[in-house]
């Protein structure tokens, strides 16, 4: 577990793949981190996920790549075809030479498998994971220079930094910037 530096912690709003990866990176840097997820559990909706080397390199650095590879597949080749005729348009070999060139593999896996791996890594790193309580108002900032406050059941949460990774609703940005929902 990382030794926490600084008095204030970081609040990450959104417990999806992006929010958990952000929280893990911050915790590994010695920051106190709390993830606030509005759902009642950490779960990922969707199907497969393709991770290029720019995504698998950090997973290797965090010691998670072996788990990700074991949960997924290392394709040898990507083939792009015409949707109507099925004719091959082009292909990309992603085997050993590709891995050597880019310094990490190309991995295909289910979103929920990656999320489960990130949840476990965050817990091991000491990230506090809170679920099921983000109210409809989203984060509400105090005056400039004051603590960042979060609404709903997490209304007493404070931190020195607020990271919004609640992409579907964008309530973090709306709450902090004062924009009405979906006005952007």
DOSEPA-932042 format. One record per residue: residue number from 0; x, y, z of N, C-alpha, C, O in turn; residue in one letter. Coordinates in steps of 0.1 Angstrom, whole numbers. Last residue first. Layout:
<nodes>
@num NUM; nu X; nv Y; nw Z; cau X; cav Y; caw Z; cu X; cv Y; cw Z; ou X; ov Y; ow Z; residuo A
...
</nodes>
This chain:
<nodes>
@num 183; nu -239; nv 217; nw -226; cau -227; cav 219; caw -234; cu -229; cv 213; cw -248; ou -220; ov 213; ow -256; residuo X
@num 182; nu -261; nv 211; nw -212; cau -261; cav 225; caw -219; cu -249; cv 226; cw -228; ou -249; ov 235; ow -236; residuo X
@num 181; nu -265; nv 189; nw -197; cau -266; cav 187; caw -211; cu -267; cv 201; cw -219; ou -272; ov 202; ow -230; residuo X
@num 180; nu -274; nv 206; nw -168; cau -272; cav 193; caw -174; cu -274; cv 194; cw -189; ou -284; ov 200; ow -194; residuo X
@num 179; nu -259; nv 239; nw -166; cau -271; cav 230; caw -165; cu -268; cv 217; cw -172; ou -261; ov 217; ow -182; residuo X
@num 178; nu -228; nv 246; nw -151; cau -236; cav 245; caw -163; cu -248; cv 236; cw -161; ou -247; ov 226; ow -154; residuo X
@num 177; nu -210; nv 249; nw -131; cau -223; cav 256; caw -130; cu -232; cv 255; cw -142; ou -241; ov 263; ow -143; residuo X
@num 176; nu -187; nv 235; nw -128; cau -187; cav 247; caw -137; cu -200; cv 255; cw -137; ou -201; ov 265; ow -143; residuo X
@num 175; nu -195; nv 215; nw -110; cau -184; cav 224; caw -107; cu -184; cv 237; cw -116; ou -181; ov 248; ow -111; residuo X
@num 174; nu -217; nv 203; nw -122; cau -218; cav 208; caw -109; cu -207; cv 218; cw -105; ou -209; ov 228; ow -99; residuo X
@num 173; nu -208; nv 196; nw -148; cau -219; cav 205; caw -146; cu -220; cv 211; cw -132; ou -222; ov 223; ow -131; residuo X
@num 172; nu -187; nv 178; nw -141; cau -184; cav 191; caw -148; cu -195; cv 201; cw -146; ou -193; ov 213; ow -144; residuo X
@num 171; nu -203; nv 159; nw -128; cau -192; cav 165; caw -121; cu -188; cv 178; cw -128; ou -187; ov 189; ow -121; residuo X
@num 170; nu -221; nv 150; nw -147; cau -226; cav 158; caw -136; cu -215; cv 164; cw -128; ou -217; ov 175; ow -122; residuo X
@num 169; nu -219; nv 135; nw -170; cau -211; cav 147; caw -169; cu -216; cv 156; cw -157; ou -214; ov 168; ow -158; residuo X
@num 168; nu -231; nv 110; nw -176; cau -240; cav 121; caw -171; cu -233; cv 135; cw -171; ou -239; ov 145; ow -171; residuo X
@num 167; nu -210; nv 95; nw -187; cau -224; cav 94; caw -192; cu -233; cv 106; cw -188; ou -241; ov 110; ow -196; residuo X
@num 166; nu -186; nv 100; nw -172; cau -188; cav 105; caw -186; cu -203; cv 104; cw -191; ou -207; ov 113; ow -199; residuo X
@num 165; nu -174; nv 107; nw -147; cau -187; cav 102; caw -148; cu -193; cv 106; cw -162; ou -202; ov 113; ow -163; residuo X
@num 164; nu -150; nv 116; nw -137; cau -150; cav 105; caw -147; cu -163; cv 98; cw -148; ou -164; ov 86; ow -149; residuo X
@num 163; nu -135; nv 143; nw -123; cau -148; cav 138; caw -128; cu -146; cv 128; cw -139; ou -141; ov 131; ow -150; residuo X
@num 162; nu -117; nv 148; nw -95; cau -116; cav 143; caw -109; cu -129; cv 137; cw -113; ou -134; ov 128; ow -107; residuo X
@num 161; nu -107; nv 172; nw -73; cau -119; cav 165; caw -78; cu -117; cv 161; cw -92; ou -114; ov 170; ow -101; residuo X
@num 160; nu -86; nv 178; nw -46; cau -88; cav 177; caw -60; cu -100; cv 169; cw -63; ou -102; ov 159; ow -56; residuo X
@num 159; nu -88; nv 178; nw -19; cau -81; cav 189; caw -25; cu -82; cv 189; cw -40; ou -78; ov 199; ow -47; residuo X
@num 158; nu -121; nv 171; nw -5; cau -108; cav 168; caw -11; cu -101; cv 180; cw -16; ou -107; ov 190; ow -17; residuo X
@num 157; nu -148; nv 157; nw 13; cau -140; cav 168; caw 9; cu -127; cv 163; cw 4; ou -122; ov 153; ow 7; residuo X
@num 156; nu -181; nv 146; nw 19; cau -168; cav 143; caw 13; cu -161; cv 156; cw 9; ou -167; ov 165; ow 4; residuo X
@num 155; nu -206; nv 150; nw 27; cau -196; cav 154; caw 36; cu -182; cv 152; cw 31; ou -172; ov 155; ow 38; residuo X
@num 154; nu -223; nv 139; nw 8; cau -222; cav 153; caw 10; cu -211; cv 158; cw 19; ou -208; ov 170; ow 18; residuo X
@num 153; nu -229; nv 115; nw -3; cau -215; cav 118; caw -1; cu -213; cv 132; cw 3; ou -202; ov 138; ow 1; residuo X
@num 152; nu -255; nv 114; nw -9; cau -251; cav 107; caw 3; cu -237; cv 110; cw 7; ou -232; ov 107; ow 18; residuo X
@num 151; nu -254; nv 147; nw -25; cau -260; cav 134; caw -23; cu -256; cv 127; cw -10; ou -253; ov 135; ow 0; residuo X
@num 150; nu -222; nv 162; nw -34; cau -236; cav 162; caw -30; cu -241; cv 148; cw -27; ou -233; ov 138; ow -28; residuo X
@num 149; nu -190; nv 173; nw -23; cau -198; cav 164; caw -32; cu -211; cv 162; cw -26; ou -213; ov 161; ow -14; residuo X
@num 148; nu -166; nv 199; nw -23; cau -177; cav 192; caw -17; cu -185; cv 184; cw -27; ou -186; ov 188; ow -38; residuo X
@num 147; nu -134; nv 211; nw -19; cau -144; cav 206; caw -29; cu -154; cv 197; cw -22; ou -149; ov 187; ow -15; residuo X
@num 146; nu -125; nv 239; nw 1; cau -126; cav 225; caw -2; cu -136; cv 221; cw -12; ou -146; ov 229; ow -14; residuo X
@num 145; nu -115; nv 270; nw -15; cau -121; cav 262; caw -4; cu -121; cv 247; cw -8; ou -116; ov 244; ow -19; residuo X
@num 144; nu -106; nv 283; nw -37; cau -96; cav 280; caw -27; cu -102; cv 272; cw -15; ou -94; ov 267; ow -7; residuo X
@num 143; nu -138; nv 298; nw -43; cau -124; cav 295; caw -48; cu -114; cv 293; cw -36; ou -114; ov 301; ow -27; residuo X
@num 142; nu -164; nv 283; nw -23; cau -157; cav 294; caw -30; cu -143; cv 291; cw -33; ou -137; ov 282; ow -27; residuo X
@num 141; nu -171; nv 248; nw -31; cau -171; cav 259; caw -22; cu -164; cv 271; cw -29; ou -160; ov 269; ow -40; residuo X
@num 140; nu -190; nv 230; nw -56; cau -177; cav 236; caw -51; cu -180; cv 247; cw -40; ou -190; ov 254; ow -41; residuo X
@num 139; nu -206; nv 200; nw -56; cau -209; cav 214; caw -54; cu -196; cv 221; cw -48; ou -193; ov 218; ow -37; residuo X
@num 138; nu -213; nv 173; nw -78; cau -204; cav 180; caw -69; cu -208; cv 195; cw -68; ou -211; ov 201; ow -78; residuo X
@num 137; nu -249; nv 164; nw -81; cau -234; cav 163; caw -84; cu -226; cv 171; cw -75; ou -231; ov 176; ow -65; residuo X
@num 136; nu -276; nv 162; nw -77; cau -270; cav 175; caw -78; cu -255; cv 175; cw -83; ou -251; ov 185; ow -87; residuo X
@num 135; nu -284; nv 136; nw -73; cau -286; cav 141; caw -86; cu -280; cv 155; cw -88; ou -278; ov 159; ow -99; residuo X
@num 134; nu -258; nv 119; nw -53; cau -271; cav 125; caw -55; cu -272; cv 132; cw -69; ou -262; ov 133; ow -76; residuo X
@num 133; nu -243; nv 89; nw -49; cau -241; cav 102; caw -55; cu -255; cv 108; cw -59; ou -262; ov 102; ow -67; residuo X
@num 132; nu -245; nv 63; nw -38; cau -249; cav 75; caw -30; cu -248; cv 88; cw -36; ou -250; ov 98; ow -30; residuo X
@num 131; nu -232; nv 38; nw -45; cau -246; cav 39; caw -43; cu -250; cv 52; cw -35; ou -259; ov 51; ow -27; residuo X
@num 130; nu -199; nv 33; nw -30; cau -209; cav 31; caw -40; cu -223; cv 35; cw -35; ou -226; ov 36; ow -23; residuo X
@num 129; nu -165; nv 39; nw -27; cau -178; cav 42; caw -21; cu -188; cv 41; cw -32; ou -186; ov 46; ow -43; residuo X
@num 128; nu -133; nv 29; nw -18; cau -143; cav 28; caw -29; cu -157; cv 29; cw -22; ou -161; ov 21; ow -14; residuo X
@num 127; nu -101; nv 41; nw -13; cau -114; cav 39; caw -7; cu -125; cv 40; cw -18; ou -126; ov 49; ow -26; residuo X
@num 126; nu -72; nv 25; nw -20; cau -82; cav 34; caw -25; cu -95; cv 31; cw -18; ou -99; ov 19; ow -17; residuo X
@num 125; nu -52; nv 6; nw -14; cau -57; cav 15; caw -3; cu -67; cv 25; cw -8; ou -70; ov 34; ow 0; residuo X
@num 124; nu -43; nv -12; nw -31; cau -35; cav 0; caw -30; cu -40; cv 10; cw -20; ou -34; ov 20; ow -17; residuo X
@num 123; nu -63; nv -31; nw -31; cau -50; cav -35; caw -26; cu -41; cv -22; cw -23; ou -33; ov -22; ow -14; residuo X
@num 122; nu -83; nv -16; nw -43; cau -85; cav -20; caw -29; cu -71; cv -24; cw -23; ou -68; ov -20; ow -12; residuo X
@num 121; nu -72; nv -14; nw -69; cau -75; cav -2; caw -61; cu -76; cv -5; cw -46; ou -71; ov 1; ow -38; residuo X
@num 120; nu -72; nv -41; nw -76; cau -59; cav -34; caw -75; cu -61; cv -21; cw -67; ou -52; ov -18; ow -59; residuo X
@num 119; nu -100; nv -47; nw -77; cau -91; cav -54; caw -68; cu -78; cv -47; cw -66; ou -73; ov -46; ow -54; residuo X
@num 118; nu -107; nv -29; nw -98; cau -113; cav -28; caw -84; cu -104; cv -35; cw -74; ou -101; ov -29; ow -64; residuo X
@num 117; nu -92; nv -39; nw -119; cau -89; cav -26; caw -114; cu -95; cv -24; cw -100; ou -89; ov -18; ow -92; residuo X
@num 116; nu -104; nv -65; nw -123; cau -90; cav -64; caw -120; cu -86; cv -50; cw -114; ou -79; ov -50; ow -104; residuo X
@num 115; nu -130; nv -56; nw -129; cau -128; cav -65; caw -117; cu -113; cv -64; cw -113; ou -110; ov -63; ow -101; residuo X
@num 114; nu -125; nv -43; nw -154; cau -131; cav -36; caw -142; cu -128; cv -43; cw -129; ou -124; ov -37; ow -119; residuo X
@num 113; nu -117; nv -65; nw -170; cau -108; cav -54; caw -167; cu -113; cv -46; cw -155; ou -105; ov -43; ow -146; residuo X
@num 112; nu -142; nv -79; nw -170; cau -129; cav -85; caw -165; cu -119; cv -75; cw -161; ou -113; ov -75; ow -151; residuo X
@num 111; nu -159; nv -61; nw -182; cau -161; cav -65; caw -168; cu -149; cv -71; cw -162; ou -146; ov -70; ow -150; residuo X
@num 110; nu -150; nv -61; nw -209; cau -149; cav -49; caw -200; cu -150; cv -52; cw -185; ou -143; ov -47; ow -177; residuo X
@num 109; nu -131; nv -88; nw -220; cau -144; cav -83; caw -217; cu -142; cv -71; cw -207; ou -133; ov -71; ow -198; residuo X
@num 108; nu -103; nv -82; nw -243; cau -110; cav -89; caw -232; cu -123; cv -82; cw -229; ou -127; ov -72; ow -236; residuo X
@num 107; nu -74; nv -83; nw -262; cau -88; cav -82; caw -263; cu -94; cv -89; cw -251; ou -90; ov -100; ow -248; residuo X
@num 106; nu -43; nv -65; nw -265; cau -51; cav -74; caw -258; cu -66; cv -72; cw -260; ou -71; ov -60; ow -261; residuo X
@num 105; nu -11; nv -61; nw -277; cau -25; cav -58; caw -280; cu -34; cv -68; cw -274; ou -32; ov -80; ow -277; residuo X
@num 104; nu 18; nv -56; nw -255; cau 9; cav -63; caw -264; cu -4; cv -56; cw -267; ou -8; ov -46; ow -260; residuo X
@num 103; nu 46; nv -33; nw -258; cau 35; cav -40; caw -250; cu 26; cv -46; cw -260; ou 26; ov -43; ow -272; residuo X
@num 102; nu 64; nv -21; nw -274; cau 68; cav -23; caw -260; cu 57; cv -29; cw -251; ou 58; ov -29; ow -239; residuo X
@num 101; nu 63; nv -17; nw -301; cau 55; cav -8; caw -293; cu 57; cv -10; cw -278; ou 51; ov -3; ow -270; residuo X
@num 100; nu 81; nv -37; nw -311; cau 81; cav -24; caw -316; cu 74; cv -14; cw -307; ou 80; ov -3; ow -304; residuo X
@num 99; nu 72; nv -61; nw -297; cau 86; cav -56; caw -296; cu 87; cv -41; cw -300; ou 93; ov -33; ow -293; residuo X
@num 98; nu 46; nv -63; nw -306; cau 49; cav -61; caw -292; cu 63; cv -56; cw -290; ou 65; ov -47; ow -281; residuo X
@num 97; nu 51; nv -68; nw -334; cau 43; cav -56; caw -329; cu 46; cv -53; cw -315; ou 48; ov -41; ow -311; residuo X
@num 96; nu 65; nv -92; nw -332; cau 72; cav -80; caw -338; cu 65; cv -67; cw -334; ou 71; ov -57; ow -331; residuo X
@num 95; nu 45; nv -109; nw -321; cau 57; cav -106; caw -314; cu 64; cv -94; cw -319; ou 69; ov -86; ow -311; residuo X
@num 94; nu 14; nv -95; nw -334; cau 22; cav -106; caw -327; cu 35; cv -101; cw -321; ou 35; ov -89; ow -316; residuo X
@num 93; nu -3; nv -82; nw -351; cau 0; cav -77; caw -337; cu 6; cv -87; cw -328; ou 4; ov -87; ow -316; residuo X
@num 92; nu -6; nv -71; nw -383; cau -1; cav -81; caw -375; cu 3; cv -76; cw -361; ou 10; ov -65; ow -360; residuo X
@num 91; nu -34; nv -60; nw -398; cau -23; cav -55; caw -390; cu -19; cv -67; cw -382; ou -27; ov -72; ow -374; residuo X
@num 90; nu -49; nv -54; nw -431; cau -47; cav -62; caw -418; cu -35; cv -56; cw -411; ou -27; ov -48; ow -417; residuo X
@num 89; nu -76; nv -45; nw -453; cau -62; cav -44; caw -448; cu -61; cv -53; cw -436; ou -71; ov -58; ow -431; residuo X
@num 88; nu -99; nv -56; nw -465; cau -94; cav -43; caw -469; cu -79; cv -41; cw -465; ou -71; ov -36; ow -473; residuo X
@num 87; nu -113; nv -85; nw -476; cau -103; cav -79; caw -467; cu -98; cv -66; cw -473; ou -94; ov -66; ow -484; residuo X
@num 86; nu -148; nv -86; nw -481; cau -135; cav -86; caw -487; cu -125; cv -79; cw -477; ou -128; ov -69; ow -471; residuo X
@num 85; nu -174; nv -85; nw -473; cau -165; cav -93; caw -465; cu -151; cv -94; cw -471; ou -142; ov -101; ow -465; residuo X
@num 84; nu -192; nv -68; nw -485; cau -187; cav -79; caw -493; cu -179; cv -89; cw -485; ou -177; ov -100; ow -489; residuo X
@num 83; nu -200; nv -50; nw -464; cau -210; cav -55; caw -474; cu -205; cv -68; cw -481; ou -212; ov -78; ow -483; residuo X
@num 82; nu -178; nv -42; nw -449; cau -190; cav -47; caw -443; cu -200; cv -54; cw -452; ou -208; ov -62; ow -448; residuo X
@num 81; nu -146; nv -52; nw -456; cau -157; cav -45; caw -461; cu -169; cv -51; cw -455; ou -171; ov -63; ow -455; residuo X
@num 80; nu -124; nv -57; nw -428; cau -131; cav -62; caw -439; cu -142; cv -52; cw -443; ou -147; ov -44; ow -435; residuo X
@num 79; nu -93; nv -61; nw -412; cau -104; cav -51; caw -415; cu -111; cv -55; cw -428; ou -104; ov -56; ow -438; residuo X
@num 78; nu -79; nv -80; nw -387; cau -83; cav -79; caw -401; cu -94; cv -70; cw -403; ou -104; ov -71; ow -396; residuo X
@num 77; nu -51; nv -84; nw -367; cau -64; cav -77; caw -369; cu -67; cv -76; cw -384; ou -58; ov -72; ow -391; residuo X
@num 76; nu -34; nv -112; nw -353; cau -36; cav -103; caw -364; cu -50; cv -97; cw -363; ou -60; ov -103; ow -359; residuo X
@num 75; nu -32; nv -124; nw -329; cau -19; cav -124; caw -337; cu -21; cv -114; cw -349; ou -11; ov -109; ow -354; residuo X
@num 74; nu -45; nv -114; nw -297; cau -46; cav -118; caw -311; cu -33; cv -117; cw -318; ou -24; ov -109; ow -314; residuo X
@num 73; nu -46; nv -126; nw -267; cau -36; cav -119; caw -274; cu -38; cv -123; cw -289; ou -33; ov -133; ow -294; residuo X
@num 72; nu -74; nv -123; nw -245; cau -68; cav -130; caw -257; cu -57; cv -120; cw -263; ou -59; ov -108; ow -264; residuo X
@num 71; nu -80; nv -123; nw -210; cau -83; cav -120; caw -223; cu -76; cv -129; cw -234; ou -73; ov -140; ow -231; residuo X
@num 70; nu -71; nv -130; nw -185; cau -85; cav -128; caw -187; cu -89; cv -126; cw -201; ou -101; ov -128; ow -204; residuo X
@num 69; nu -43; nv -130; nw -189; cau -50; cav -142; caw -186; cu -65; cv -142; cw -187; ou -71; ov -152; ow -190; residuo X
@num 68; nu -40; nv -102; nw -194; cau -37; cav -112; caw -205; cu -44; cv -125; cw -202; ou -50; ov -132; ow -211; residuo X
@num 67; nu -46; nv -93; nw -168; cau -54; cav -89; caw -180; cu -52; cv -98; cw -192; ou -62; ov -102; ow -198; residuo X
@num 66; nu -25; nv -105; nw -153; cau -39; cav -107; caw -150; cu -48; cv -104; cw -162; ou -58; ov -112; ow -165; residuo X
@num 65; nu -3; nv -93; nw -165; cau -5; cav -107; caw -166; cu -19; cv -111; cw -163; ou -24; ov -120; ow -169; residuo X
@num 64; nu -7; nv -65; nw -159; cau -8; cav -70; caw -173; cu -10; cv -85; cw -174; ou -18; ov -90; ow -182; residuo X
@num 63; nu -4; nv -54; nw -134; cau -17; cav -60; caw -137; cu -17; cv -67; cw -151; ou -27; ov -73; ow -154; residuo X
@num 62; nu 17; nv -37; nw -126; cau 18; cav -51; caw -122; cu 5; cv -59; cw -125; ou 2; ov -69; ow -119; residuo X
@num 61; nu 18; nv -12; nw -136; cau 11; cav -14; caw -123; cu 11; cv -28; cw -119; ou 5; ov -31; ow -108; residuo X
@num 60; nu 31; nv -16; nw -160; cau 38; cav -8; caw -150; cu 31; cv -10; cw -136; ou 38; ov -10; ow -126; residuo X
@num 59; nu 11; nv -30; nw -173; cau 23; cav -37; caw -170; cu 30; cv -29; cw -159; ou 35; ov -36; ow -149; residuo X
@num 58; nu -7; nv -9; nw -176; cau -11; cav -21; caw -169; cu 1; cv -29; cw -165; ou 1; ov -35; ow -154; residuo X
@num 57; nu 7; nv 9; nw -192; cau 5; cav 12; caw -178; cu 0; cv 0; cw -170; ou 4; ov -1; ow -158; residuo X
@num 56; nu 7; nv -8; nw -216; cau 19; cav -4; caw -209; cu 17; cv 0; cw -195; ou 24; ov -4; ow -186; residuo X
@num 55; nu -19; nv -10; nw -225; cau -14; cav -21; caw -218; cu 0; cv -18; cw -211; ou 4; ov -25; ow -202; residuo X
@num 54; nu -25; nv 14; nw -238; cau -33; cav 11; caw -226; cu -26; cv -1; cw -218; ou -28; ov -2; ow -206; residuo X
@num 53; nu -7; nv 15; nw -258; cau -7; cav 27; caw -250; cu -16; cv 24; cw -237; ou -15; ov 32; ow -228; residuo X
@num 52; nu -12; nv -10; nw -272; cau -1; cav -9; caw -262; cu -1; cv 4; cw -254; ou 5; ov 4; ow -243; residuo X
@num 51; nu -48; nv -14; nw -269; cau -36; cav -12; caw -277; cu -24; cv -10; cw -267; ou -27; ov -8; ow -255; residuo X
@num 50; nu -74; nv -34; nw -262; cau -64; cav -25; caw -255; cu -52; cv -25; cw -264; ou -45; ov -35; ow -265; residuo X
@num 49; nu -108; nv -36; nw -267; cau -95; cav -38; caw -273; cu -85; cv -29; cw -267; ou -87; ov -16; ow -268; residuo X
@num 48; nu -135; nv -53; nw -253; cau -126; cav -41; caw -252; cu -113; cv -45; cw -258; ou -108; ov -55; ow -256; residuo X
@num 47; nu -169; nv -65; nw -255; cau -154; cav -66; caw -256; cu -147; cv -52; cw -256; ou -153; ov -42; ow -259; residuo X
@num 46; nu -196; nv -49; nw -240; cau -190; cav -61; caw -244; cu -175; cv -61; cw -244; ou -169; ov -56; ow -234; residuo X
@num 45; nu -215; nv -35; nw -213; cau -208; cav -35; caw -226; cu -202; cv -48; cw -229; ou -203; ov -57; ow -221; residuo X
@num 44; nu -210; nv -21; nw -181; cau -219; cav -25; caw -191; cu -212; cv -25; cw -205; ou -205; ov -15; ow -208; residuo X
@num 43; nu -195; nv -31; nw -152; cau -193; cav -25; caw -165; cu -203; cv -30; cw -174; ou -205; ov -43; ow -175; residuo X
@num 42; nu -198; nv -23; nw -117; cau -200; cav -32; caw -129; cu -199; cv -24; cw -142; ou -202; ov -12; ow -142; residuo X
@num 41; nu -198; nv -20; nw -85; cau -189; cav -17; caw -96; cu -192; cv -27; cw -107; ou -188; ov -39; ow -105; residuo X
@num 40; nu -231; nv -11; nw -72; cau -219; cav -20; caw -73; cu -210; cv -15; cw -85; ou -215; ov -8; ow -94; residuo X
@num 39; nu -249; nv 9; nw -73; cau -249; cav 1; caw -61; cu -237; cv -10; cw -61; ou -235; ov -16; ow -51; residuo X
@num 38; nu -237; nv 40; nw -88; cau -243; cav 26; caw -88; cu -241; cv 19; cw -75; ou -233; ov 23; ow -67; residuo X
@num 37; nu -220; nv 62; nw -83; cau -235; cav 63; caw -80; cu -242; cv 49; cw -80; ou -252; ov 48; ow -74; residuo X
@num 36; nu -190; nv 62; nw -67; cau -197; cav 56; caw -78; cu -212; cv 56; cw -74; ou -216; ov 52; ow -63; residuo X
@num 35; nu -161; nv 77; nw -58; cau -175; cav 78; caw -56; cu -182; cv 73; cw -68; ou -181; ov 79; ow -79; residuo X
@num 34; nu -130; nv 70; nw -44; cau -138; cav 69; caw -56; cu -153; cv 68; cw -52; ou -157; ov 60; ow -44; residuo X
@num 33; nu -103; nv 86; nw -30; cau -117; cav 81; caw -27; cu -125; cv 81; cw -40; ou -126; ov 92; ow -46; residuo X
@num 32; nu -69; nv 85; nw -20; cau -80; cav 86; caw -31; cu -92; cv 80; cw -26; ou -92; ov 69; ow -20; residuo X
@num 31; nu -39; nv 100; nw -13; cau -51; cav 94; caw -7; cu -62; cv 96; cw -18; ou -64; ov 107; ow -23; residuo X
@num 30; nu -10; nv 93; nw -32; cau -21; cav 101; caw -29; cu -32; cv 93; cw -22; ou -34; ov 82; ow -25; residuo X
@num 29; nu 12; nv 79; nw -42; cau 12; cav 82; caw -28; cu 0; cv 91; cw -24; ou 0; ov 96; ow -13; residuo X
@num 28; nu 10; nv 69; nw -67; cau 18; cav 81; caw -65; cu 18; cv 86; cw -51; ou 24; ov 96; ow -48; residuo X
@num 27; nu -10; nv 51; nw -64; cau 4; cav 46; caw -66; cu 14; cv 57; cw -65; ou 26; ov 55; ow -62; residuo X
@num 26; nu -32; nv 68; nw -64; cau -28; cav 61; caw -52; cu -13; cv 56; cw -53; ou -6; ov 56; ow -43; residuo X
@num 25; nu -32; nv 76; nw -91; cau -30; cav 86; caw -81; cu -25; cv 79; cw -68; ou -16; ov 84; ow -61; residuo X
@num 24; nu -37; nv 51; nw -104; cau -24; cav 59; caw -107; cu -21; cv 69; cw -96; ou -10; ov 71; ow -92; residuo X
@num 23; nu -62; nv 45; nw -93; cau -50; cav 36; caw -90; cu -37; cv 44; cw -93; ou -28; ov 43; ow -85; residuo X
@num 22; nu -78; nv 66; nw -103; cau -76; cav 64; caw -89; cu -64; cv 56; cw -85; ou -56; ov 59; ow -76; residuo X
@num 21; nu -76; nv 60; nw -131; cau -71; cav 72; caw -126; cu -68; cv 72; cw -111; ou -58; ov 76; ow -106; residuo X
@num 20; nu -88; nv 35; nw -131; cau -75; cav 36; caw -135; cu -68; cv 49; cw -130; ou -57; ov 49; ow -126; residuo X
@num 19; nu -114; nv 42; nw -122; cau -106; cav 33; caw -114; cu -91; cv 34; cw -118; ou -82; ov 33; ow -109; residuo X
@num 18; nu -122; nv 59; nw -143; cau -121; cav 64; caw -129; cu -113; cv 56; cw -120; ou -105; ov 61; ow -113; residuo X
@num 17; nu -121; nv 41; nw -165; cau -113; cav 53; caw -165; cu -111; cv 59; cw -151; ou -100; ov 62; ow -147; residuo X
@num 16; nu -140; nv 21; nw -157; cau -126; cav 18; caw -161; cu -117; cv 30; cw -160; ou -106; ov 29; ow -154; residuo X
@num 15; nu -160; nv 37; nw -132; cau -158; cav 29; caw -143; cu -143; cv 26; cw -146; ou -135; ov 29; ow -137; residuo X
@num 14; nu -169; nv 53; nw -111; cau -161; cav 41; caw -108; cu -161; cv 32; cw -120; ou -161; ov 19; ow -118; residuo X
@num 13; nu -169; nv 86; nw -103; cau -171; cav 77; caw -114; cu -162; cv 65; cw -112; ou -150; ov 66; ow -112; residuo X
@num 12; nu -149; nv 110; nw -91; cau -163; cav 107; caw -93; cu -165; cv 99; cw -105; ou -162; ov 103; ow -116; residuo X
@num 11; nu -124; nv 110; nw -68; cau -127; cav 106; caw -82; cu -142; cv 103; cw -83; ou -146; ov 93; ow -76; residuo X
@num 10; nu -107; nv 131; nw -48; cau -120; cav 125; caw -50; cu -121; cv 122; cw -65; ou -120; ov 131; ow -73; residuo X
@num 9; nu -78; nv 130; nw -29; cau -83; cav 132; caw -43; cu -97; cv 124; cw -43; ou -97; ov 113; ow -39; residuo X
@num 8; nu -71; nv 146; nw 2; cau -72; cav 135; caw -7; cu -78; cv 139; cw -20; ou -82; ov 151; ow -22; residuo X
@num 7; nu -48; nv 167; nw 20; cau -61; cav 164; caw 13; cu -60; cv 153; cw 4; ou -50; ov 150; ow -2; residuo X
@num 6; nu -21; nv 165; nw 28; cau -32; cav 164; caw 38; cu -45; cv 161; cw 31; ou -53; ov 153; ow 37; residuo X
@num 5; nu 6; nv 145; nw 15; cau -3; cav 156; caw 15; cu -15; cv 154; cw 24; ou -19; ov 143; ow 27; residuo X
@num 4; nu 8; nv 110; nw 8; cau 14; cav 123; caw 10; cu 4; cv 134; cw 8; ou -6; ov 133; ow 1; residuo X
@num 3; nu 6; nv 78; nw 20; cau -1; cav 89; caw 15; cu 7; cv 102; cw 18; ou 12; ov 104; ow 29; residuo X
@num 2; nu 23; nv 50; nw 7; cau 22; cav 59; caw 18; cu 17; cv 72; cw 13; ou 21; ov 78; ow 3; residuo X
@num 1; nu 5; nv 22; nw -7; cau 13; cav 35; caw -9; cu 12; cv 43; cw 4; ou 2; ov 43; ow 11; residuo X
@num 0; nu 8; nv -12; nw 0; cau 0; cav 0; caw 0; cu 9; cv 12; cw 0; ou 19; ov 13; ow 7; residuo X
</nodes>
